[in-house]
């Protein structure tokens, strides 16, 4: 008993371990609930592995599915999925704080510290007010999205079902999850600007994060924004505009995707397919019909993902931006890496490079393993890589491989989704011992030839 008490106390003292096991517990509870026979329409258990995969996908706001969400799950199952999505989008500690608000319980100092770490806040002071603001911001944005969706869904599905669909898709879109109740994602609404633009708007708002939104509201001037916000907005704009142009150029004449749409439909579809690799997971055209160049570009967009302290995944826009700025300054021969008249600290560049390398090694390793375990499916390596990056970046886009995954493949991708949502650096910090002798001594420099 004392052994377990020591282990629990050790976990409590390490915020990264708390996040790790917090998400793990939520996924496990979701798996148990979704494996119940009454969670499935046919009255039979979907099996624990499939339930685990679905729970991990929902909690990690990914969107990969092994069974059709619209037709397989009962109302109970769908409610469990959307609750898991909301928890995963907001974060375990933020949801814990929300429950405390409702029951009138005081937020402890330890919980405040954990929330500060989870939200990447700079200081402890005001963290409770920050959490309340994030919750209000989240629910107002989701409410606005639900109202927009209801303009179409009530007409198509009736009042009660339309309201339910609107709420579900508003939460799923804002949390960048990509789960849908329609059955074939947003293919039926490829040329409906209300649905496509509402989805895209929610994804972008959820993907830039509360801190950038608040900075824009408070500053009201681009030049007054923090360096973080400037980098997020510029990289996001470049990826969205560049992605849209690439999607249109490659797919506008493809009869399997956008070729049969009119001009407005092609533009809508191009925007939609450029926004969703930002870790959302919806699609408005059949992904299996995409040209290989489009698939490759989508993989890159998924890998970069959204922004820190948001509902999005990937290596993050700021990581990509810092690396681009650092490379540019290095090639110009500058000693200090600068952007917008601000110096980027060396530790920031090192951390960005570490995230890139860890993520690349993780994705490549898993994709190679899956190419062995899933050889029987007949899918080629690009499709497997697409699926792997989609899981790691918590995107949810798939070219059809997910339902045919072996049990080993489902477990591997479930773990990858978990690491992608919690963050590879968080996992490393949680389990690697910190060197207590840092700063006590230094070794002499050694020369290494690079390049």
TORKOL-4160 file (C-alpha; in steps of 0.2 Angstrom, whole numbers, padded with zeros to 4 digits, m for minus):
451
<pt num="1" X="0000" Y="0000" Z="0000"/>
<pt num="2" X="0014" Y="0012" Z="0005"/>
<pt num="3" X="0022" Y="0008" Z="m0012"/>
<pt num="4" X="0007" Y="0014" Z="m0022"/>
<pt num="5" X="0005" Y="0029" Z="m0010"/>
<pt num="6" X="0023" Y="0034" Z="m0015"/>
<pt num="7" X="0020" Y="0032" Z="m0033"/>
<pt num="8" X="0004" Y="0042" Z="m0032"/>
<pt num="9" X="0013" Y="0056" Z="m0023"/>
<pt num="10" X="0027" Y="0056" Z="m0036"/>
<pt num="11" X="0015" Y="0058" Z="m0050"/>
<pt num="12" X="0006" Y="0073" Z="m0040"/>
<pt num="13" X="0023" Y="0082" Z="m0039"/>
<pt num="14" X="0026" Y="0081" Z="m0058"/>
<pt num="15" X="0014" Y="0091" Z="m0068"/>
<pt num="16" X="0019" Y="0082" Z="m0084"/>
<pt num="17" X="0015" Y="0065" Z="m0076"/>
<pt num="18" X="m0002" Y="0072" Z="m0070"/>
<pt num="19" X="m0006" Y="0077" Z="m0088"/>
<pt num="20" X="m0001" Y="0060" Z="m0095"/>
<pt num="21" X="m0011" Y="0050" Z="m0083"/>
<pt num="22" X="m0025" Y="0062" Z="m0083"/>
<pt num="23" X="m0028" Y="0059" Z="m0102"/>
<pt num="24" X="m0025" Y="0041" Z="m0100"/>
<pt num="25" X="m0038" Y="0039" Z="m0086"/>
<pt num="26" X="m0051" Y="0049" Z="m0097"/>
<pt num="27" X="m0047" Y="0037" Z="m0112"/>
<pt num="28" X="m0049" Y="0022" Z="m0101"/>
<pt num="29" X="m0066" Y="0027" Z="m0094"/>
<pt num="30" X="m0072" Y="0032" Z="m0112"/>
<pt num="31" X="m0066" Y="0014" Z="m0118"/>
<pt num="32" X="m0076" Y="0006" Z="m0105"/>
<pt num="33" X="m0092" Y="0016" Z="m0108"/>
<pt num="34" X="m0090" Y="0014" Z="m0127"/>
<pt num="35" X="m0087" Y="m0005" Z="m0126"/>
<pt num="36" X="m0104" Y="m0007" Z="m0117"/>
<pt num="37" X="m0117" Y="m0016" Z="m0128"/>
<pt num="38" X="m0130" Y="m0002" Z="m0126"/>
<pt num="39" X="m0117" Y="0010" Z="m0134"/>
<pt num="40" X="m0119" Y="0001" Z="m0150"/>
<pt num="41" X="m0135" Y="0001" Z="m0162"/>
<pt num="42" X="m0134" Y="m0018" Z="m0164"/>
<pt num="43" X="m0134" Y="m0021" Z="m0145"/>
<pt num="44" X="m0117" Y="m0030" Z="m0146"/>
<pt num="45" X="m0101" Y="m0023" Z="m0139"/>
<pt num="46" X="m0089" Y="m0016" Z="m0152"/>
<pt num="47" X="m0075" Y="m0024" Z="m0143"/>
<pt num="48" X="m0063" Y="m0016" Z="m0131"/>
<pt num="49" X="m0049" Y="m0013" Z="m0144"/>
<pt num="50" X="m0061" Y="m0003" Z="m0155"/>
<pt num="51" X="m0068" Y="0006" Z="m0140"/>
<pt num="52" X="m0051" Y="0010" Z="m0135"/>
<pt num="53" X="m0046" Y="0017" Z="m0152"/>
<pt num="54" X="m0063" Y="0027" Z="m0153"/>
<pt num="55" X="m0060" Y="0034" Z="m0135"/>
<pt num="56" X="m0042" Y="0039" Z="m0139"/>
<pt num="57" X="m0047" Y="0047" Z="m0155"/>
<pt num="58" X="m0061" Y="0057" Z="m0147"/>
<pt num="59" X="m0051" Y="0062" Z="m0131"/>
<pt num="60" X="m0036" Y="0066" Z="m0142"/>
<pt num="61" X="m0048" Y="0076" Z="m0154"/>
<pt num="62" X="m0041" Y="0066" Z="m0169"/>
<pt num="63" X="m0056" Y="0060" Z="m0178"/>
<pt num="64" X="m0050" Y="0043" Z="m0185"/>
<pt num="65" X="m0064" Y="0030" Z="m0184"/>
<pt num="66" X="m0065" Y="0011" Z="m0185"/>
<pt num="67" X="m0084" Y="0011" Z="m0186"/>
<pt num="68" X="m0096" Y="0024" Z="m0193"/>
<pt num="69" X="m0100" Y="0037" Z="m0180"/>
<pt num="70" X="m0117" Y="0041" Z="m0188"/>
<pt num="71" X="m0123" Y="0023" Z="m0190"/>
<pt num="72" X="m0115" Y="0012" Z="m0176"/>
<pt num="73" X="m0117" Y="0022" Z="m0160"/>
<pt num="74" X="m0133" Y="0025" Z="m0150"/>
<pt num="75" X="m0137" Y="0042" Z="m0143"/>
<pt num="76" X="m0128" Y="0036" Z="m0127"/>
<pt num="77" X="m0112" Y="0032" Z="m0137"/>
<pt num="78" X="m0113" Y="0048" Z="m0147"/>
<pt num="79" X="m0115" Y="0058" Z="m0131"/>
<pt num="80" X="m0100" Y="0049" Z="m0123"/>
<pt num="81" X="m0089" Y="0054" Z="m0139"/>
<pt num="82" X="m0094" Y="0072" Z="m0139"/>
<pt num="83" X="m0090" Y="0073" Z="m0120"/>
<pt num="84" X="m0073" Y="0065" Z="m0123"/>
<pt num="85" X="m0070" Y="0078" Z="m0137"/>
<pt num="86" X="m0074" Y="0093" Z="m0126"/>
<pt num="87" X="m0063" Y="0086" Z="m0112"/>
<pt num="88" X="m0049" Y="0083" Z="m0124"/>
<pt num="89" X="m0051" Y="0100" Z="m0132"/>
<pt num="90" X="m0051" Y="0110" Z="m0116"/>
<pt num="91" X="m0039" Y="0099" Z="m0107"/>
<pt num="92" X="m0041" Y="0088" Z="m0092"/>
<pt num="93" X="m0036" Y="0101" Z="m0079"/>
<pt num="94" X="m0047" Y="0115" Z="m0087"/>
<pt num="95" X="m0062" Y="0103" Z="m0086"/>
<pt num="96" X="m0058" Y="0099" Z="m0068"/>
<pt num="97" X="m0058" Y="0118" Z="m0064"/>
<pt num="98" X="m0075" Y="0120" Z="m0073"/>
<pt num="99" X="m0083" Y="0106" Z="m0062"/>
<pt num="100" X="m0076" Y="0115" Z="m0047"/>
<pt num="101" X="m0084" Y="0131" Z="m0052"/>
<pt num="102" X="m0101" Y="0122" Z="m0054"/>
<pt num="103" X="m0101" Y="0114" Z="m0037"/>
<pt num="104" X="m0093" Y="0129" Z="m0028"/>
<pt num="105" X="m0077" Y="0121" Z="m0023"/>
<pt num="106" X="m0062" Y="0131" Z="m0021"/>
<pt num="107" X="m0047" Y="0129" Z="m0034"/>
<pt num="108" X="m0032" Y="0122" Z="m0024"/>
<pt num="109" X="m0015" Y="0129" Z="m0027"/>
<pt num="110" X="m0009" Y="0113" Z="m0034"/>
<pt num="111" X="m0023" Y="0113" Z="m0047"/>
<pt num="112" X="m0019" Y="0131" Z="m0051"/>
<pt num="113" X="m0001" Y="0126" Z="m0055"/>
<pt num="114" X="m0007" Y="0112" Z="m0066"/>
<pt num="115" X="m0019" Y="0123" Z="m0075"/>
<pt num="116" X="m0004" Y="0135" Z="m0078"/>
<pt num="117" X="0006" Y="0122" Z="m0085"/>
<pt num="118" X="m0008" Y="0115" Z="m0096"/>
<pt num="119" X="m0012" Y="0132" Z="m0103"/>
<pt num="120" X="0006" Y="0137" Z="m0105"/>
<pt num="121" X="0003" Y="0152" Z="m0095"/>
<pt num="122" X="0017" Y="0163" Z="m0089"/>
<pt num="123" X="0012" Y="0166" Z="m0071"/>
<pt num="124" X="0001" Y="0158" Z="m0057"/>
<pt num="125" X="m0008" Y="0175" Z="m0053"/>
<pt num="126" X="m0024" Y="0176" Z="m0062"/>
<pt num="127" X="m0025" Y="0158" Z="m0068"/>
<pt num="128" X="m0042" Y="0155" Z="m0061"/>
<pt num="129" X="m0049" Y="0170" Z="m0070"/>
<pt num="130" X="m0040" Y="0165" Z="m0086"/>
<pt num="131" X="m0048" Y="0148" Z="m0085"/>
<pt num="132" X="m0065" Y="0156" Z="m0083"/>
<pt num="133" X="m0062" Y="0167" Z="m0098"/>
<pt num="134" X="m0056" Y="0152" Z="m0108"/>
<pt num="135" X="m0072" Y="0142" Z="m0104"/>
<pt num="136" X="m0083" Y="0157" Z="m0108"/>
<pt num="137" X="m0074" Y="0160" Z="m0124"/>
<pt num="138" X="m0075" Y="0141" Z="m0129"/>
<pt num="139" X="m0094" Y="0140" Z="m0125"/>
<pt num="140" X="m0098" Y="0156" Z="m0134"/>
<pt num="141" X="m0089" Y="0151" Z="m0150"/>
<pt num="142" X="m0097" Y="0134" Z="m0150"/>
<pt num="143" X="m0114" Y="0142" Z="m0147"/>
<pt num="144" X="m0111" Y="0153" Z="m0162"/>
<pt num="145" X="m0106" Y="0138" Z="m0173"/>
<pt num="146" X="m0121" Y="0128" Z="m0167"/>
<pt num="147" X="m0133" Y="0143" Z="m0172"/>
<pt num="148" X="m0124" Y="0143" Z="m0190"/>
<pt num="149" X="m0126" Y="0124" Z="m0192"/>
<pt num="150" X="m0144" Y="0125" Z="m0186"/>
<pt num="151" X="m0148" Y="0136" Z="m0201"/>
<pt num="152" X="m0145" Y="0121" Z="m0212"/>
<pt num="153" X="m0147" Y="0105" Z="m0201"/>
<pt num="154" X="m0164" Y="0109" Z="m0194"/>
<pt num="155" X="m0170" Y="0111" Z="m0212"/>
<pt num="156" X="m0162" Y="0094" Z="m0217"/>
<pt num="157" X="m0165" Y="0084" Z="m0201"/>
<pt num="158" X="m0179" Y="0092" Z="m0192"/>
<pt num="159" X="m0179" Y="0102" Z="m0176"/>
<pt num="160" X="m0173" Y="0090" Z="m0162"/>
<pt num="161" X="m0161" Y="0081" Z="m0173"/>
<pt num="162" X="m0155" Y="0097" Z="m0181"/>
<pt num="163" X="m0151" Y="0105" Z="m0165"/>
<pt num="164" X="m0142" Y="0089" Z="m0159"/>
<pt num="165" X="m0132" Y="0088" Z="m0175"/>
<pt num="166" X="m0128" Y="0107" Z="m0174"/>
<pt num="167" X="m0121" Y="0106" Z="m0156"/>
<pt num="168" X="m0111" Y="0090" Z="m0160"/>
<pt num="169" X="m0103" Y="0097" Z="m0175"/>
<pt num="170" X="m0100" Y="0114" Z="m0167"/>
<pt num="171" X="m0090" Y="0106" Z="m0153"/>
<pt num="172" X="m0081" Y="0094" Z="m0164"/>
<pt num="173" X="m0076" Y="0108" Z="m0176"/>
<pt num="174" X="m0070" Y="0120" Z="m0163"/>
<pt num="175" X="m0060" Y="0106" Z="m0154"/>
<pt num="176" X="m0053" Y="0101" Z="m0171"/>
<pt num="177" X="m0059" Y="0084" Z="m0169"/>
<pt num="178" X="m0068" Y="0080" Z="m0185"/>
<pt num="179" X="m0081" Y="0067" Z="m0179"/>
<pt num="180" X="m0097" Y="0069" Z="m0189"/>
<pt num="181" X="m0115" Y="0062" Z="m0188"/>
<pt num="182" X="m0118" Y="0063" Z="m0206"/>
<pt num="183" X="m0109" Y="0047" Z="m0211"/>
<pt num="184" X="m0098" Y="0054" Z="m0225"/>
<pt num="185" X="m0090" Y="0069" Z="m0216"/>
<pt num="186" X="m0095" Y="0085" Z="m0226"/>
<pt num="187" X="m0096" Y="0078" Z="m0243"/>
<pt num="188" X="m0114" Y="0081" Z="m0245"/>
<pt num="189" X="m0111" Y="0100" Z="m0241"/>
<pt num="190" X="m0096" Y="0102" Z="m0252"/>
<pt num="191" X="m0104" Y="0117" Z="m0261"/>
<pt num="192" X="m0114" Y="0124" Z="m0246"/>
<pt num="193" X="m0105" Y="0140" Z="m0240"/>
<pt num="194" X="m0114" Y="0141" Z="m0223"/>
<pt num="195" X="m0108" Y="0123" Z="m0218"/>
<pt num="196" X="m0091" Y="0124" Z="m0225"/>
<pt num="197" X="m0086" Y="0141" Z="m0220"/>
<pt num="198" X="m0094" Y="0138" Z="m0202"/>
<pt num="199" X="m0083" Y="0123" Z="m0200"/>
<pt num="200" X="m0068" Y="0132" Z="m0207"/>
<pt num="201" X="m0071" Y="0147" Z="m0195"/>
<pt num="202" X="m0072" Y="0136" Z="m0180"/>
<pt num="203" X="m0057" Y="0126" Z="m0184"/>
<pt num="204" X="m0046" Y="0141" Z="m0187"/>
<pt num="205" X="m0053" Y="0150" Z="m0171"/>
<pt num="206" X="m0050" Y="0134" Z="m0161"/>
<pt num="207" X="m0033" Y="0131" Z="m0169"/>
<pt num="208" X="m0025" Y="0148" Z="m0165"/>
<pt num="209" X="m0029" Y="0147" Z="m0147"/>
<pt num="210" X="m0037" Y="0159" Z="m0133"/>
<pt num="211" X="m0021" Y="0169" Z="m0130"/>
<pt num="212" X="m0019" Y="0174" Z="m0148"/>
<pt num="213" X="m0038" Y="0179" Z="m0148"/>
<pt num="214" X="m0036" Y="0189" Z="m0132"/>
<pt num="215" X="m0021" Y="0197" Z="m0139"/>
<pt num="216" X="m0030" Y="0203" Z="m0154"/>
<pt num="217" X="m0044" Y="0209" Z="m0144"/>
<pt num="218" X="m0033" Y="0219" Z="m0132"/>
<pt num="219" X="m0021" Y="0226" Z="m0144"/>
<pt num="220" X="m0032" Y="0230" Z="m0159"/>
<pt num="221" X="m0016" Y="0233" Z="m0169"/>
<pt num="222" X="m0004" Y="0221" Z="m0177"/>
<pt num="223" X="0011" Y="0230" Z="m0172"/>
<pt num="224" X="0006" Y="0229" Z="m0154"/>
<pt num="225" X="0004" Y="0211" Z="m0153"/>
<pt num="226" X="0016" Y="0199" Z="m0144"/>
<pt num="227" X="0029" Y="0190" Z="m0155"/>
<pt num="228" X="0020" Y="0174" Z="m0152"/>
<pt num="229" X="0003" Y="0181" Z="m0159"/>
<pt num="230" X="0012" Y="0188" Z="m0174"/>
<pt num="231" X="0021" Y="0172" Z="m0178"/>
<pt num="232" X="0005" Y="0162" Z="m0176"/>
<pt num="233" X="m0005" Y="0173" Z="m0187"/>
<pt num="234" X="0007" Y="0175" Z="m0201"/>
<pt num="235" X="0012" Y="0156" Z="m0202"/>
<pt num="236" X="m0007" Y="0152" Z="m0201"/>
<pt num="237" X="m0011" Y="0164" Z="m0215"/>
<pt num="238" X="0003" Y="0158" Z="m0226"/>
<pt num="239" X="m0002" Y="0140" Z="m0223"/>
<pt num="240" X="m0021" Y="0143" Z="m0227"/>
<pt num="241" X="m0018" Y="0154" Z="m0242"/>
<pt num="242" X="m0004" Y="0143" Z="m0249"/>
<pt num="243" X="m0014" Y="0127" Z="m0245"/>
<pt num="244" X="m0030" Y="0134" Z="m0254"/>
<pt num="245" X="m0020" Y="0139" Z="m0269"/>
<pt num="246" X="m0011" Y="0122" Z="m0270"/>
<pt num="247" X="m0028" Y="0112" Z="m0268"/>
<pt num="248" X="m0036" Y="0122" Z="m0281"/>
<pt num="249" X="m0022" Y="0121" Z="m0293"/>
<pt num="250" X="m0020" Y="0102" Z="m0291"/>
<pt num="251" X="m0038" Y="0097" Z="m0289"/>
<pt num="252" X="m0049" Y="0109" Z="m0299"/>
<pt num="253" X="m0050" Y="0098" Z="m0314"/>
<pt num="254" X="m0050" Y="0081" Z="m0305"/>
<pt num="255" X="m0066" Y="0073" Z="m0309"/>
<pt num="256" X="m0065" Y="0062" Z="m0293"/>
<pt num="257" X="m0064" Y="0077" Z="m0282"/>
<pt num="258" X="m0068" Y="0095" Z="m0288"/>
<pt num="259" X="m0069" Y="0093" Z="m0307"/>
<pt num="260" X="m0088" Y="0093" Z="m0308"/>
<pt num="261" X="m0091" Y="0108" Z="m0296"/>
<pt num="262" X="m0094" Y="0125" Z="m0302"/>
<pt num="263" X="m0081" Y="0139" Z="m0298"/>
<pt num="264" X="m0089" Y="0144" Z="m0281"/>
<pt num="265" X="m0089" Y="0125" Z="m0276"/>
<pt num="266" X="m0071" Y="0123" Z="m0281"/>
<pt num="267" X="m0066" Y="0138" Z="m0271"/>
<pt num="268" X="m0076" Y="0132" Z="m0256"/>
<pt num="269" X="m0069" Y="0114" Z="m0258"/>
<pt num="270" X="m0051" Y="0121" Z="m0259"/>
<pt num="271" X="m0053" Y="0132" Z="m0244"/>
<pt num="272" X="m0060" Y="0117" Z="m0234"/>
<pt num="273" X="m0047" Y="0105" Z="m0239"/>
<pt num="274" X="m0033" Y="0118" Z="m0234"/>
<pt num="275" X="m0041" Y="0122" Z="m0217"/>
<pt num="276" X="m0045" Y="0104" Z="m0212"/>
<pt num="277" X="m0027" Y="0097" Z="m0212"/>
<pt num="278" X="m0024" Y="0110" Z="m0198"/>
<pt num="279" X="m0029" Y="0095" Z="m0187"/>
<pt num="280" X="m0048" Y="0095" Z="m0189"/>
<pt num="281" X="m0051" Y="0079" Z="m0200"/>
<pt num="282" X="m0067" Y="0084" Z="m0210"/>
<pt num="283" X="m0067" Y="0082" Z="m0229"/>
<pt num="284" X="m0079" Y="0088" Z="m0242"/>
<pt num="285" X="m0072" Y="0078" Z="m0256"/>
<pt num="286" X="m0067" Y="0059" Z="m0257"/>
<pt num="287" X="m0049" Y="0058" Z="m0250"/>
<pt num="288" X="m0045" Y="0042" Z="m0259"/>
<pt num="289" X="m0047" Y="0051" Z="m0276"/>
<pt num="290" X="m0034" Y="0065" Z="m0272"/>
<pt num="291" X="m0019" Y="0066" Z="m0283"/>
<pt num="292" X="m0003" Y="0060" Z="m0275"/>
<pt num="293" X="0004" Y="0078" Z="m0275"/>
<pt num="294" X="m0011" Y="0084" Z="m0265"/>
<pt num="295" X="m0009" Y="0069" Z="m0253"/>
<pt num="296" X="0009" Y="0074" Z="m0250"/>
<pt num="297" X="0005" Y="0092" Z="m0247"/>
<pt num="298" X="m0009" Y="0087" Z="m0235"/>
<pt num="299" X="0004" Y="0077" Z="m0225"/>
<pt num="300" X="0015" Y="0092" Z="m0223"/>
<pt num="301" X="0000" Y="0103" Z="m0218"/>
<pt num="302" X="m0005" Y="0090" Z="m0205"/>
<pt num="303" X="0012" Y="0088" Z="m0198"/>
<pt num="304" X="0014" Y="0107" Z="m0195"/>
<pt num="305" X="m0004" Y="0108" Z="m0188"/>
<pt num="306" X="m0011" Y="0122" Z="m0178"/>
<pt num="307" X="m0004" Y="0133" Z="m0164"/>
<pt num="308" X="0001" Y="0130" Z="m0146"/>
<pt num="309" X="m0012" Y="0132" Z="m0131"/>
<pt num="310" X="m0026" Y="0128" Z="m0144"/>
<pt num="311" X="m0036" Y="0113" Z="m0148"/>
<pt num="312" X="m0025" Y="0109" Z="m0163"/>
<pt num="313" X="m0011" Y="0096" Z="m0164"/>
<pt num="314" X="0005" Y="0094" Z="m0175"/>
<pt num="315" X="0022" Y="0101" Z="m0171"/>
<pt num="316" X="0013" Y="0118" Z="m0171"/>
<pt num="317" X="0015" Y="0134" Z="m0181"/>
<pt num="318" X="0027" Y="0143" Z="m0169"/>
<pt num="319" X="0039" Y="0128" Z="m0170"/>
<pt num="320" X="0039" Y="0129" Z="m0189"/>
<pt num="321" X="0040" Y="0148" Z="m0189"/>
<pt num="322" X="0055" Y="0148" Z="m0176"/>
<pt num="323" X="0064" Y="0135" Z="m0187"/>
<pt num="324" X="0061" Y="0145" Z="m0203"/>
<pt num="325" X="0067" Y="0162" Z="m0195"/>
<pt num="326" X="0082" Y="0153" Z="m0187"/>
<pt num="327" X="0087" Y="0145" Z="m0204"/>
<pt num="328" X="0085" Y="0162" Z="m0213"/>
<pt num="329" X="0095" Y="0171" Z="m0200"/>
<pt num="330" X="0109" Y="0158" Z="m0200"/>
<pt num="331" X="0111" Y="0158" Z="m0219"/>
<pt num="332" X="0112" Y="0177" Z="m0218"/>
<pt num="333" X="0127" Y="0174" Z="m0206"/>
<pt num="334" X="0118" Y="0183" Z="m0191"/>
<pt num="335" X="0124" Y="0178" Z="m0173"/>
<pt num="336" X="0107" Y="0182" Z="m0166"/>
<pt num="337" X="0091" Y="0175" Z="m0173"/>
<pt num="338" X="0079" Y="0190" Z="m0175"/>
<pt num="339" X="0061" Y="0193" Z="m0181"/>
<pt num="340" X="0049" Y="0208" Z="m0179"/>
<pt num="341" X="0063" Y="0217" Z="m0170"/>
<pt num="342" X="0064" Y="0204" Z="m0156"/>
<pt num="343" X="0078" Y="0191" Z="m0153"/>
<pt num="344" X="0073" Y="0173" Z="m0152"/>
<pt num="345" X="0082" Y="0165" Z="m0137"/>
<pt num="346" X="0093" Y="0150" Z="m0142"/>
<pt num="347" X="0084" Y="0139" Z="m0130"/>
<pt num="348" X="0068" Y="0142" Z="m0140"/>
<pt num="349" X="0077" Y="0137" Z="m0157"/>
<pt num="350" X="0084" Y="0121" Z="m0148"/>
<pt num="351" X="0067" Y="0116" Z="m0142"/>
<pt num="352" X="0059" Y="0119" Z="m0159"/>
<pt num="353" X="0073" Y="0108" Z="m0167"/>
<pt num="354" X="0071" Y="0095" Z="m0154"/>
<pt num="355" X="0052" Y="0094" Z="m0157"/>
<pt num="356" X="0054" Y="0093" Z="m0175"/>
<pt num="357" X="0067" Y="0079" Z="m0174"/>
<pt num="358" X="0057" Y="0069" Z="m0161"/>
<pt num="359" X="0041" Y="0070" Z="m0171"/>
<pt num="360" X="0050" Y="0065" Z="m0187"/>
<pt num="361" X="0058" Y="0050" Z="m0179"/>
<pt num="362" X="0041" Y="0045" Z="m0171"/>
<pt num="363" X="0031" Y="0047" Z="m0187"/>
<pt num="364" X="0044" Y="0038" Z="m0198"/>
<pt num="365" X="0046" Y="0024" Z="m0185"/>
<pt num="366" X="0028" Y="0021" Z="m0183"/>
<pt num="367" X="0024" Y="0022" Z="m0202"/>
<pt num="368" X="0038" Y="0009" Z="m0205"/>
<pt num="369" X="0031" Y="m0003" Z="m0192"/>
<pt num="370" X="0013" Y="m0001" Z="m0199"/>
<pt num="371" X="0019" Y="m0005" Z="m0216"/>
<pt num="372" X="0024" Y="m0022" Z="m0209"/>
<pt num="373" X="0008" Y="m0025" Z="m0198"/>
<pt num="374" X="m0004" Y="m0018" Z="m0211"/>
<pt num="375" X="0004" Y="m0026" Z="m0226"/>
<pt num="376" X="m0011" Y="m0037" Z="m0229"/>
<pt num="377" X="m0023" Y="m0022" Z="m0231"/>
<pt num="378" X="m0015" Y="m0018" Z="m0248"/>
<pt num="379" X="m0012" Y="0000" Z="m0245"/>
<pt num="380" X="0004" Y="0008" Z="m0251"/>
<pt num="381" X="0017" Y="0017" Z="m0240"/>
<pt num="382" X="0010" Y="0034" Z="m0244"/>
<pt num="383" X="m0007" Y="0030" Z="m0238"/>
<pt num="384" X="0001" Y="0022" Z="m0222"/>
<pt num="385" X="0012" Y="0038" Z="m0219"/>
<pt num="386" X="m0004" Y="0049" Z="m0222"/>
<pt num="387" X="m0013" Y="0039" Z="m0208"/>
<pt num="388" X="0002" Y="0040" Z="m0197"/>
<pt num="389" X="0004" Y="0059" Z="m0198"/>
<pt num="390" X="m0015" Y="0061" Z="m0196"/>
<pt num="391" X="m0014" Y="0051" Z="m0180"/>
<pt num="392" X="0001" Y="0060" Z="m0173"/>
<pt num="393" X="m0005" Y="0077" Z="m0178"/>
<pt num="394" X="m0023" Y="0073" Z="m0171"/>
<pt num="395" X="m0030" Y="0077" Z="m0188"/>
<pt num="396" X="m0042" Y="0062" Z="m0192"/>
<pt num="397" X="m0041" Y="0062" Z="m0211"/>
<pt num="398" X="m0039" Y="0045" Z="m0218"/>
<pt num="399" X="m0039" Y="0038" Z="m0236"/>
<pt num="400" X="m0049" Y="0023" Z="m0230"/>
<pt num="401" X="m0036" Y="0013" Z="m0220"/>
<pt num="402" X="m0043" Y="0015" Z="m0203"/>
<pt num="403" X="m0057" Y="0002" Z="m0203"/>
<pt num="404" X="m0046" Y="m0011" Z="m0210"/>
<pt num="405" X="m0032" Y="m0009" Z="m0197"/>
<pt num="406" X="m0027" Y="m0024" Z="m0187"/>
<pt num="407" X="m0028" Y="m0025" Z="m0168"/>
<pt num="408" X="m0009" Y="m0021" Z="m0167"/>
<pt num="409" X="m0011" Y="m0006" Z="m0179"/>
<pt num="410" X="m0026" Y="0001" Z="m0169"/>
<pt num="411" X="m0016" Y="0000" Z="m0153"/>
<pt num="412" X="m0001" Y="0008" Z="m0161"/>
<pt num="413" X="m0011" Y="0022" Z="m0168"/>
<pt num="414" X="m0020" Y="0024" Z="m0151"/>
<pt num="415" X="m0003" Y="0027" Z="m0143"/>
<pt num="416" X="0002" Y="0038" Z="m0156"/>
<pt num="417" X="m0013" Y="0049" Z="m0155"/>
<pt num="418" X="m0011" Y="0050" Z="m0136"/>
<pt num="419" X="0007" Y="0056" Z="m0138"/>
<pt num="420" X="0002" Y="0068" Z="m0151"/>
<pt num="421" X="m0011" Y="0076" Z="m0140"/>
<pt num="422" X="m0001" Y="0076" Z="m0124"/>
<pt num="423" X="0014" Y="0081" Z="m0134"/>
<pt num="424" X="0031" Y="0072" Z="m0136"/>
<pt num="425" X="0040" Y="0084" Z="m0125"/>
<pt num="426" X="0028" Y="0082" Z="m0111"/>
<pt num="427" X="0030" Y="0063" Z="m0112"/>
<pt num="428" X="0049" Y="0065" Z="m0112"/>
<pt num="429" X="0048" Y="0077" Z="m0097"/>
<pt num="430" X="0036" Y="0066" Z="m0088"/>
<pt num="431" X="0047" Y="0050" Z="m0088"/>
<pt num="432" X="0065" Y="0057" Z="m0091"/>
<pt num="433" X="0074" Y="0061" Z="m0074"/>
<pt num="434" X="0080" Y="0079" Z="m0074"/>
<pt num="435" X="0099" Y="0082" Z="m0071"/>
<pt num="436" X="0101" Y="0090" Z="m0054"/>
<pt num="437" X="0119" Y="0094" Z="m0057"/>
<pt num="438" X="0115" Y="0106" Z="m0071"/>
<pt num="439" X="0124" Y="0122" Z="m0068"/>
<pt num="440" X="0137" Y="0115" Z="m0056"/>
<pt num="441" X="0150" Y="0112" Z="m0069"/>
<pt num="442" X="0153" Y="0113" Z="m0088"/>
<pt num="443" X="0164" Y="0102" Z="m0099"/>
<pt num="444" X="0177" Y="0110" Z="m0111"/>
<pt num="445" X="0171" Y="0114" Z="m0129"/>
<pt num="446" X="0173" Y="0101" Z="m0143"/>
<pt num="447" X="0173" Y="0104" Z="m0162"/>
<pt num="448" X="0161" Y="0095" Z="m0173"/>
<pt num="449" X="0161" Y="0098" Z="m0192"/>
<pt num="450" X="0143" Y="0100" Z="m0198"/>
<pt num="451" X="0137" Y="0099" Z="m0217"/>
